[in-house]
Amino acid sequence: MSASDLEQIAERLDARDREYVSGLDPEQRDVVLSTMGRYMRSRGVAIGDPVPALGLSRLENGEPVRVDALVADRLLVLVFGSFT
């Protein structure tokens, strides 16, 4: 991603995330912002949107699991937020 793209992503972050990212060294900052940019949506996630193709780890054993695999046979509630 270009420096301009990364700055646009940084501008869309909430204040706490912007503060966190600003404290990273430039290489880490670029990695964090480009990762966030890959998964950001222009309008956020709404009810009925397709499940994001994200990989997660199970809390009980750290085993990897894909979010889209979790909805194959049951309802899934995702709560997104900033924990920085």
The first five atom37 places (N, CA, C, CB, O) and aatype in JSON, in Angstrom:
{
  "aatype": [12, 15, 0, 15, 3, 10, 6, 5, 9, 0, 6, 1, 10, 3, 0, 1, 3, 1, 6, 18, 19, 15, 7, 10, 3, 14, 6, 5, 1, 3, 19, 19, 10, 15, 16, 12, 7, 1, 18, 12, 1, 15, 1, 7, 19, 0, 9, 7, 3, 14, 19, 14, 0, 10, 7, 10, 15, 1, 10, 6, 2, 7, 6, 14, 19, 1, 19, 3, 0, 10, 19, 0, 3, 1, 10, 10, 19, 10, 19, 13, 7, 15, 13, 16],
  "atom_mask": [
    [1, 1, 1, 1, 1],
    [1, 1, 1, 1, 1],
    [1, 1, 1, 1, 1],
    [1, 1, 1, 1, 1],
    [1, 1, 1, 1, 1],
    [1, 1, 1, 1, 1],
    [1, 1, 1, 1, 1],
    [1, 1, 1, 1, 1],
    [1, 1, 1, 1, 1],
    [1, 1, 1, 1, 1],
    [1, 1, 1, 1, 1],
    [1, 1, 1, 1, 1],
    [1, 1, 1, 1, 1],
    [1, 1, 1, 1, 1],
    [1, 1, 1, 1, 1],
    [1, 1, 1, 1, 1],
    [1, 1, 1, 1, 1],
    [1, 1, 1, 1, 1],
    [1, 1, 1, 1, 1],
    [1, 1, 1, 1, 1],
    [1, 1, 1, 1, 1],
    [1, 1, 1, 1, 1],
    [1, 1, 1, 0, 1],
    [1, 1, 1, 1, 1],
    [1, 1, 1, 1, 1],
    [1, 1, 1, 1, 1],
    [1, 1, 1, 1, 1],
    [1, 1, 1, 1, 1],
    [1, 1, 1, 1, 1],
    [1, 1, 1, 1, 1],
    [1, 1, 1, 1, 1],
    [1, 1, 1, 1, 1],
    [1, 1, 1, 1, 1],
    [1, 1, 1, 1, 1],
    [1, 1, 1, 1, 1],
    [1, 1, 1, 1, 1],
    [1, 1, 1, 0, 1],
    [1, 1, 1, 1, 1],
    [1, 1, 1, 1, 1],
    [1, 1, 1, 1, 1],
    [1, 1, 1, 1, 1],
    [1, 1, 1, 1, 1],
    [1, 1, 1, 1, 1],
    [1, 1, 1, 0, 1],
    [1, 1, 1, 1, 1],
    [1, 1, 1, 1, 1],
    [1, 1, 1, 1, 1],
    [1, 1, 1, 0, 1],
    [1, 1, 1, 1, 1],
    [1, 1, 1, 1, 1],
    [1, 1, 1, 1, 1],
    [1, 1, 1, 1, 1],
    [1, 1, 1, 1, 1],
    [1, 1, 1, 1, 1],
    [1, 1, 1, 0, 1],
    [1, 1, 1, 1, 1],
    [1, 1, 1, 1, 1],
    [1, 1, 1, 1, 1],
    [1, 1, 1, 1, 1],
    [1, 1, 1, 1, 1],
    [1, 1, 1, 1, 1],
    [1, 1, 1, 0, 1],
    [1, 1, 1, 1, 1],
    [1, 1, 1, 1, 1],
    [1, 1, 1, 1, 1],
    [1, 1, 1, 1, 1],
    [1, 1, 1, 1, 1],
    [1, 1, 1, 1, 1],
    [1, 1, 1, 1, 1],
    [1, 1, 1, 1, 1],
    [1, 1, 1, 1, 1],
    [1, 1, 1, 1, 1],
    [1, 1, 1, 1, 1],
    [1, 1, 1, 1, 1],
    [1, 1, 1, 1, 1],
    [1, 1, 1, 1, 1],
    [1, 1, 1, 1, 1],
    [1, 1, 1, 1, 1],
    [1, 1, 1, 1, 1],
    [1, 1, 1, 1, 1],
    [1, 1, 1, 0, 1],
    [1, 1, 1, 1, 1],
    [1, 1, 1, 1, 1],
    [1, 1, 1, 1, 1]
  ],
  "atom_positions": [
    [[0.84, -1.18, 0.0], [0.0, 0.0, 0.0], [0.89, 1.24, 0.0], [-0.96, 0.0, 1.21], [1.99, 1.24, 0.54]],
    [[0.38, 2.27, -0.61], [1.14, 3.51, -0.65], [1.04, 4.24, 0.68], [0.65, 4.41, -1.8], [0.16, 3.95, 1.49]],
    [[1.94, 5.18, 0.89], [1.9, 5.98, 2.12], [0.59, 6.74, 2.22], [3.09, 6.97, 2.16], [0.06, 6.92, 3.31]],
    [[0.08, 7.19, 1.1], [-1.21, 7.91, 1.07], [-2.35, 6.99, 1.5], [-1.48, 8.47, -0.34], [-3.22, 7.4, 2.27]],
    [[-2.35, 5.75, 1.02], [-3.37, 4.77, 1.41], [-3.33, 4.52, 2.92], [-3.18, 3.45, 0.65], [-4.36, 4.46, 3.58]],
    [[-2.11, 4.37, 3.45], [-1.96, 4.11, 4.88], [-2.45, 5.3, 5.7], [-0.48, 3.79, 5.21], [-3.06, 5.1, 6.75]],
    [[-2.19, 6.5, 5.25], [-2.66, 7.69, 5.97], [-4.19, 7.76, 5.96], [-2.07, 8.97, 5.35], [-4.79, 8.15, 6.96]],
    [[-4.81, 7.39, 4.84], [-6.28, 7.39, 4.77], [-6.86, 6.37, 5.75], [-6.76, 7.07, 3.33], [-7.88, 6.63, 6.39]],
    [[-6.21, 5.23, 5.87], [-6.65, 4.22, 6.83], [-6.52, 4.77, 8.24], [-5.85, 2.91, 6.67], [-7.43, 4.63, 9.05]],
    [[-5.38, 5.39, 8.55], [-5.14, 5.94, 9.88], [-6.2, 6.99, 10.24], [-3.74, 6.57, 9.96], [-6.62, 7.07, 11.39]],
    [[-6.63, 7.77, 9.28], [-7.63, 8.8, 9.52], [-8.99, 8.22, 9.88], [-7.76, 9.7, 8.31], [-9.79, 8.87, 10.55]],
    [[-9.26, 7.0, 9.44], [-10.56, 6.36, 9.71], [-10.6, 5.67, 11.07], [-10.87, 5.35, 8.63], [-11.67, 5.24, 11.49]],
    [[-9.48, 5.57, 11.75], [-9.44, 4.9, 13.05], [-10.05, 5.79, 14.12], [-8.0, 4.53, 13.42], [-10.06, 7.02, 14.0]],
    [[-10.55, 5.15, 15.18], [-11.02, 5.97, 16.3], [-9.8, 6.5, 17.04], [-11.96, 5.13, 17.26], [-8.68, 6.07, 16.81]],
    [[-10.04, 7.45, 17.95], [-8.95, 8.17, 18.61], [-7.98, 7.24, 19.34], [-9.52, 9.17, 19.59], [-6.77, 7.44, 19.28]],
    [[-8.5, 6.23, 20.04], [-7.61, 5.32, 20.78], [-6.73, 4.52, 19.84], [-8.43, 4.37, 21.66], [-5.54, 4.33, 20.11]],
    [[-7.3, 4.04, 18.74], [-6.5, 3.27, 17.79], [-5.46, 4.15, 17.1], [-7.4, 2.6, 16.74], [-4.34, 3.72, 16.87]],
    [[-5.84, 5.39, 16.78], [-4.88, 6.33, 16.18], [-3.71, 6.57, 17.13], [-5.57, 7.68, 15.83], [-2.55, 6.62, 16.71]],
    [[-4.03, 6.73, 18.42], [-2.98, 6.96, 19.41], [-2.05, 5.74, 19.5], [-3.6, 7.26, 20.8], [-0.83, 5.89, 19.55]],
    [[-2.63, 4.55, 19.51], [-1.83, 3.33, 19.57], [-0.91, 3.23, 18.35], [-2.74, 2.09, 19.65], [0.29, 2.99, 18.49]],
    [[-1.46, 3.42, 17.17], [-0.7, 3.28, 15.93], [0.4, 4.34, 15.86], [-1.62, 3.4, 14.71], [1.49, 4.07, 15.35]],
    [[0.13, 5.53, 16.35], [1.13, 6.59, 16.28], [2.35, 6.28, 17.15], [0.52, 7.93, 16.69], [3.42, 6.83, 16.92]],
    [[2.19, 5.42, 18.15], [3.3, 5.05, 19.02], [4.17, 3.92, 18.5], [0.0, 0.0, 0.0], [5.19, 3.59, 19.11]],
    [[3.79, 3.32, 17.38], [4.56, 2.21, 16.82], [5.72, 2.73, 15.99], [3.66, 1.3, 15.97], [5.68, 3.85, 15.49]],
    [[6.76, 1.9, 15.84], [7.81, 2.31, 14.91], [7.25, 2.24, 13.49], [9.09, 1.41, 15.07], [6.27, 1.53, 13.26]],
    [[7.84, 2.96, 12.53], [7.25, 3.07, 11.19], [6.96, 1.74, 10.5], [8.16, 3.87, 10.32], [5.93, 1.6, 9.83]],
    [[7.84, 0.76, 10.66], [7.61, -0.54, 10.01], [6.4, -1.25, 10.61], [8.86, -1.43, 10.13], [5.56, -1.78, 9.88]],
    [[6.31, -1.26, 11.94], [5.16, -1.88, 12.61], [3.87, -1.15, 12.24], [5.36, -1.89, 14.14], [2.84, -1.77, 11.99]],
    [[3.94, 0.17, 12.21], [2.77, 1.0, 11.88], [2.24, 0.63, 10.5], [3.12, 2.5, 11.93], [1.03, 0.46, 10.31]],
    [[3.14, 0.49, 9.53], [2.72, 0.15, 8.17], [2.06, -1.23, 8.11], [3.92, 0.18, 7.23], [1.07, -1.42, 7.41]],
    [[2.62, -2.19, 8.86], [2.05, -3.54, 8.88], [0.65, -3.51, 9.49], [2.95, -4.51, 9.67], [-0.28, -4.09, 8.94]],
    [[0.51, -2.83, 10.64], [-0.79, -2.76, 11.32], [-1.82, -2.07, 10.43], [-0.66, -2.03, 12.67], [-2.93, -2.56, 10.27]],
    [[-1.45, -0.92, 9.85], [-2.42, -0.19, 9.02], [-2.78, -0.94, 7.75], [-1.85, 1.18, 8.65], [-3.94, -0.94, 7.34]],
    [[-1.82, -1.6, 7.11], [-2.15, -2.33, 5.89], [-3.04, -3.53, 6.21], [-0.86, -2.8, 5.17], [-3.92, -3.88, 5.42]],
    [[-2.82, -4.18, 7.36], [-3.69, -5.29, 7.77], [-5.09, -4.78, 8.04], [-3.12, -5.99, 9.02], [-6.07, -5.39, 7.61]],
    [[-5.2, -3.67, 8.76], [-6.51, -3.1, 9.04], [-7.21, -2.69, 7.74], [-6.39, -1.88, 9.98], [-8.41, -2.9, 7.58]],
    [[-6.45, -2.12, 6.83], [-7.02, -1.69, 5.56], [-7.56, -2.83, 4.73], [0.0, 0.0, 0.0], [-8.53, -2.68, 3.99]],
    [[-6.94, -3.98, 4.86], [-7.39, -5.16, 4.11], [-8.79, -5.6, 4.55], [-6.4, -6.31, 4.3], [-9.56, -6.1, 3.74]],
    [[-9.11, -5.4, 5.84], [-10.37, -5.87, 6.37], [-11.4, -4.78, 6.62], [-10.12, -6.6, 7.62], [-12.55, -5.09, 6.94]],
    [[-11.02, -3.52, 6.48], [-11.98, -2.43, 6.71], [-13.0, -2.39, 5.59], [-11.25, -1.07, 6.81], [-12.71, -2.69, 4.43]],
    [[-14.19, -2.01, 5.95], [-15.24, -1.78, 4.97], [-15.58, -0.3, 4.99], [-16.51, -2.66, 5.27], [-15.43, 0.36, 6.01]],
    [[-16.02, 0.19, 3.87], [-16.29, 1.62, 3.78], [-17.42, 2.03, 4.73], [-16.64, 2.0, 2.35], [-17.46, 3.18, 5.17]],
    [[-18.33, 1.14, 5.04], [-19.48, 1.5, 5.87], [-19.62, 0.64, 7.11], [-20.73, 1.41, 5.06], [-20.61, 0.78, 7.83]],
    [[-18.68, -0.22, 7.38], [-18.8, -1.1, 8.53], [-19.58, -2.36, 8.17], [0.0, 0.0, 0.0], [-20.01, -2.53, 7.03]],
    [[-19.78, -3.22, 9.13], [-20.5, -4.47, 8.94], [-21.94, -4.26, 9.4], [-19.83, -5.64, 9.72], [-22.19, -3.73, 10.48]],
    [[-22.87, -4.68, 8.57], [-24.29, -4.54, 8.89], [-24.95, -5.92, 9.0], [-25.01, -3.67, 7.83], [-24.41, -6.91, 8.5]],
    [[-26.1, -5.95, 9.64], [-26.86, -7.19, 9.74], [-27.15, -7.72, 8.33], [-28.19, -6.96, 10.52], [-27.59, -6.97, 7.46]],
    [[-26.89, -8.99, 8.12], [-27.13, -9.61, 6.82], [-25.93, -9.6, 5.89], [0.0, 0.0, 0.0], [-25.96, -10.25, 4.85]],
    [[-24.86, -8.88, 6.25], [-23.65, -8.88, 5.42], [-23.01, -10.26, 5.45], [-22.64, -7.81, 5.9], [-23.15, -10.99, 6.44]],
    [[-22.31, -10.64, 4.38], [-21.59, -11.91, 4.41], [-20.55, -11.91, 5.52], [-20.92, -12.18, 3.05], [-20.01, -10.86, 5.88]],
    [[-20.27, -13.06, 6.05], [-19.28, -13.2, 7.11], [-17.9, -12.87, 6.55], [-19.3, -14.63, 7.72], [-17.53, -13.37, 5.49]],
    [[-17.14, -12.03, 7.25], [-15.77, -11.74, 6.79], [-14.93, -13.02, 6.77], [-15.11, -10.68, 7.69], [-15.1, -13.88, 7.63]],
    [[-14.04, -13.13, 5.82], [-13.16, -14.29, 5.72], [-11.96, -14.08, 6.63], [-12.69, -14.53, 4.24], [-10.87, -13.73, 6.17]],
    [[-12.17, -14.3, 7.9], [-11.12, -14.1, 8.9], [-10.73, -15.43, 9.53], [-11.57, -13.12, 9.97], [-11.56, -16.32, 9.7]],
    [[-9.47, -15.53, 9.88], [-9.0, -16.68, 10.64], [-8.88, -16.3, 12.1], [0.0, 0.0, 0.0], [-8.37, -15.23, 12.42]],
    [[-9.35, -17.15, 12.98], [-9.3, -16.92, 14.42], [-8.68, -18.12, 15.11], [-10.72, -16.64, 14.98], [-8.42, -19.15, 14.49]],
    [[-8.44, -17.96, 16.41], [-7.96, -19.07, 17.23], [-9.0, -19.36, 18.29], [-6.57, -18.75, 17.88], [-9.56, -18.44, 18.89]],
    [[-9.27, -20.65, 18.52], [-10.2, -21.04, 19.57], [-9.62, -20.69, 20.94], [-10.53, -22.55, 19.48], [-8.43, -20.92, 21.19]],
    [[-10.45, -20.13, 21.82], [-9.98, -19.74, 23.14], [-9.53, -20.94, 23.97], [-11.07, -19.0, 23.88], [-8.55, -20.86, 24.71]],
    [[-10.25, -22.04, 23.84], [-9.95, -23.18, 24.71], [-8.65, -23.9, 24.38], [-11.07, -24.15, 24.64], [-8.03, -24.48, 25.27]],
    [[-8.22, -23.88, 23.1], [-7.01, -24.63, 22.78], [-6.1, -23.97, 21.74], [-7.4, -25.98, 22.3], [-5.08, -24.55, 21.36]],
    [[-6.46, -22.79, 21.26], [-5.63, -22.08, 20.28], [-5.71, -22.63, 18.88], [0.0, 0.0, 0.0], [-5.03, -22.12, 17.98]],
    [[-6.53, -23.65, 18.66], [-6.68, -24.25, 17.34], [-7.24, -23.22, 16.35], [-7.61, -25.5, 17.42], [-8.18, -22.49, 16.69]],
    [[-6.67, -23.14, 15.15], [-7.19, -22.18, 14.17], [-8.57, -22.58, 13.65], [-6.2, -22.04, 13.01], [-8.88, -23.76, 13.5]],
    [[-9.38, -21.58, 13.38], [-10.7, -21.81, 12.81], [-11.06, -20.61, 11.94], [-11.78, -22.03, 13.93], [-10.72, -19.47, 12.27]],
    [[-11.73, -20.86, 10.84], [-12.18, -19.77, 9.95], [-13.59, -19.37, 10.35], [-12.14, -20.21, 8.45], [-14.43, -20.22, 10.64]],
    [[-13.83, -18.07, 10.37], [-15.13, -17.56, 10.78], [-16.24, -18.11, 9.89], [-15.15, -16.02, 10.75], [-17.29, -18.49, 10.38]],
    [[-16.01, -18.15, 8.58], [-17.06, -18.63, 7.69], [-17.41, -20.09, 7.95], [-16.63, -18.45, 6.24], [-18.52, -20.51, 7.63]],
    [[-16.49, -20.87, 8.51], [-16.79, -22.26, 8.85], [-17.71, -22.35, 10.07], [-15.49, -23.03, 9.12], [-18.41, -23.35, 10.25]],
    [[-17.71, -21.32, 10.9], [-18.55, -21.33, 12.11], [-20.03, -21.16, 11.8], [-18.1, -20.24, 13.05], [-20.88, -21.53, 12.62]],
    [[-20.35, -20.61, 10.64], [-21.76, -20.34, 10.34], [-22.39, -21.41, 9.46], [-21.88, -18.99, 9.66], [-23.53, -21.26, 9.02]],
    [[-21.66, -22.46, 9.2], [-22.19, -23.5, 8.32], [-23.48, -24.11, 8.84], [-21.15, -24.57, 8.12], [-24.38, -24.42, 8.06]],
    [[-23.57, -24.31, 10.17], [-24.74, -25.0, 10.71], [-25.35, -24.32, 11.94], [-24.37, -26.4, 11.06], [-26.11, -24.94, 12.68]],
    [[-25.03, -23.05, 12.15], [-25.57, -22.35, 13.32], [-25.46, -20.83, 13.14], [-24.83, -22.79, 14.62], [-24.78, -20.34, 12.24]],
    [[-26.15, -20.14, 14.0], [-26.07, -18.68, 14.01], [-24.75, -18.25, 14.64], [-27.26, -18.06, 14.76], [-24.19, -18.95, 15.49]],
    [[-24.27, -17.1, 14.22], [-23.03, -16.58, 14.75], [-23.2, -15.09, 15.02], [-21.86, -16.85, 13.79], [-23.68, -14.36, 14.15]],
    [[-22.8, -14.64, 16.18], [-22.82, -13.23, 16.51], [-21.38, -12.76, 16.64], [-23.62, -12.96, 17.83], [-20.62, -13.3, 17.43]],
    [[-21.01, -11.76, 15.86], [-19.66, -11.19, 15.93], [-19.76, -9.82, 16.56], [-19.0, -11.11, 14.52], [-20.61, -9.01, 16.19]],
    [[-18.89, -9.57, 17.51], [-18.82, -8.26, 18.15], [-17.45, -7.69, 17.85], [-19.09, -8.34, 19.7], [-16.43, -8.25, 18.26]],
    [[-17.43, -6.58, 17.13], [-16.17, -5.94, 16.78], [-16.0, -4.7, 17.64], [-16.13, -5.58, 15.25], [-16.96, -3.97, 17.9]],
    [[-14.78, -4.47, 18.08], [-14.51, -3.28, 18.86], [-13.03, -3.04, 18.96], [0.0, 0.0, 0.0], [-12.22, -3.83, 18.48]],
    [[-12.69, -1.95, 19.57], [-11.3, -1.6, 19.76], [-10.89, -1.97, 21.18], [-11.06, -0.1, 19.49], [-11.54, -1.58, 22.14]],
    [[-9.82, -2.72, 21.29], [-9.37, -3.14, 22.59], [-7.96, -2.63, 22.87], [-9.42, -4.66, 22.7], [-7.2, -3.23, 23.63]],
    [[-7.62, -1.5, 22.24], [-6.28, -0.94, 22.46], [-6.31, 0.13, 23.5], [-5.71, -0.38, 21.17], [-5.27, 0.71, 23.82]]
  ]
}
